[in-house]
Amino acid sequence: MIVDMKPEDIVGEYQEATLTYCDGKSRKVLYTQLETPYPDGKLIVSTTTPDGIISHVNRAFVEMSGYTEAELLGAPHCILRHPDMPAAAFKDLWDTVLRGEKWQGFVKNLRKDGGYYWVKATVIPNVRGGKVVGFTSVRRKPSRSKVDECIALYPTLI
């Protein structure tokens, strides 16, 4: 279930935006300019159902997102969508994985506390009997130069 973010969860001054997702649902998000650096040597791993509902998270995902495991499991993966991310990036992701292909890209994720973190994401369809039954996403630390490229590019795609 998608719920609006709460001011009491936010650390520092924040801005407000309303995001509309590909399924037509909307969510009020509160975001700051506080970046959480991605730690060296950690991988964030999660799995989702075919419609993007989180079914597994690892400890690194919990730590980086700021959500508890209980809050993440059963939630749509789009709760991490930062308003600076262009819709075109997620359209490309979904178009690619629904064809049964691997997708890679750089993503600015929204933390529960309103901050953000950048990842280099790889999303792999889980195929059984010729049918996509879910997705596995592995995120790693991106290079700063790639993040800087995305910071310049993404506003032109929105």
C-alpha positions in Angstrom: 0.0 0.0 0.0 1.2 3.5 -0.8 0.9 6.0 2.0 2.0 9.6 2.2 5.2 10.4 3.9 4.9 12.0 7.4 6.7 15.2 8.5 7.6 13.6 11.8 9.8 11.0 9.9 11.8 13.7 8.1 15.2 14.9 9.2 15.7 18.6 8.5 14.0 21.1 6.2 12.1 19.5 3.4 10.2 20.1 0.2 6.9 18.4 -0.8 5.9 16.8 -4.1 3.1 14.6 -5.2 4.2 11.6 -7.4 1.9 9.7 -9.7 3.0 6.2 -10.4 2.5 4.1 -13.5 -0.6 2.4 -11.9 -2.2 5.8 -11.5 -1.9 6.0 -7.7 -0.4 9.1 -6.1 1.7 9.7 -3.1 2.8 12.8 -1.2 6.6 12.7 -0.7 8.7 14.9 1.5 12.3 15.2 0.6 15.5 17.0 1.7 18.9 17.7 0.2 20.6 15.3 2.6 22.6 12.6 0.8 23.4 9.3 2.5 26.7 8.1 1.0 26.5 4.5 -0.3 29.0 2.5 1.8 31.9 0.6 0.2 31.5 -3.1 -0.1 27.7 -3.4 0.4 25.1 -4.8 -2.0 21.5 -4.0 -1.6 19.3 -7.0 -2.7 15.6 -7.3 -3.0 13.0 -9.3 -4.8 9.5 -8.3 -5.9 6.4 -9.9 -7.3 5.7 -9.3 -11.0 3.7 -6.2 -10.1 6.6 -4.7 -8.1 5.5 -5.6 -4.5 8.6 -6.2 -2.3 8.8 -9.8 -1.2 12.4 -10.0 0.2 15.0 -7.4 1.4 18.5 -7.8 2.8 19.9 -5.9 5.8 21.7 -3.4 3.6 18.4 -2.4 2.0 16.9 -1.8 5.4 19.8 0.2 6.5 20.1 2.4 3.4 16.3 3.0 2.9 15.7 3.9 6.6 12.5 1.7 6.6 12.1 -1.4 8.8 11.9 -4.8 7.1 8.2 -5.0 8.1 7.5 -1.6 6.4 9.3 -2.8 3.2 7.8 -6.2 2.8 4.5 -6.0 1.0 5.1 -2.4 0.0 5.4 -1.4 -3.7 9.0 -0.8 -4.7 8.1 2.6 -5.9 8.0 3.9 -2.3 11.7 4.6 -2.9 11.1 6.8 -6.0 12.7 10.2 -5.6 10.9 13.1 -7.3 14.1 14.0 -9.2 14.0 10.7 -11.1 12.5 11.0 -14.6 9.5 8.8 -15.4 11.3 7.8 -18.6 13.9 5.9 -16.5 11.2 3.7 -14.9 9.3 3.3 -18.2 12.6 2.0 -19.7 13.1 -0.3 -16.7 9.6 -1.8 -16.9 9.6 -2.1 -20.7 13.0 -3.9 -20.5 12.2 -6.4 -17.7 8.8 -7.2 -18.9 10.5 -8.4 -22.2 12.5 -10.8 -19.9 15.7 -8.8 -20.3 18.1 -7.4 -17.7 18.0 -3.7 -17.0 20.8 -1.5 -15.6 20.8 2.1 -14.6 21.6 4.7 -12.0 18.8 5.6 -9.5 18.4 8.3 -6.9 16.4 6.6 -4.2 14.3 8.4 -1.5 14.8 7.4 2.1 12.1 7.3 4.7 13.7 10.3 6.5 13.5 12.3 3.3 17.1 12.0 2.4 18.4 10.2 -0.7 21.1 7.8 -1.9 22.4 6.9 -5.3 22.7 3.4 -6.6 23.8 1.5 -9.7 20.9 -0.9 -10.1 20.6 -4.2 -12.0 17.1 -5.7 -12.3 16.8 -9.2 -13.5 13.5 -10.9 -14.3 13.0 -14.2 -12.5 11.6 -16.5 -15.2 10.0 -19.9 -14.5 8.5 -22.0 -17.3 8.8 -19.1 -19.7 6.9 -16.7 -17.5 8.2 -13.8 -15.4 7.3 -14.6 -11.8 9.1 -11.7 -10.2 12.3 -9.6 -10.2 15.6 -9.5 -8.4 17.3 -6.2 -7.9 20.9 -5.8 -6.9 22.2 -2.3 -6.2 25.8 -1.3 -5.7 27.8 1.9 -5.1 27.9 4.0 -8.2 30.9 6.0 -9.3 30.7 9.7 -8.4 31.3 10.6 -12.1 28.3 8.6 -13.2 26.2 10.2 -10.5 27.3 13.6 -11.6 26.3 12.7 -15.2 22.9 11.7 -14.0 22.5 14.9 -12.0 23.0 16.8 -15.2 21.0 14.5 -17.5 17.9 13.6 -15.5 16.3 17.1 -15.3 16.3 17.1 -19.1 14.2 13.9 -19.2 11.5 14.8 -16.7 
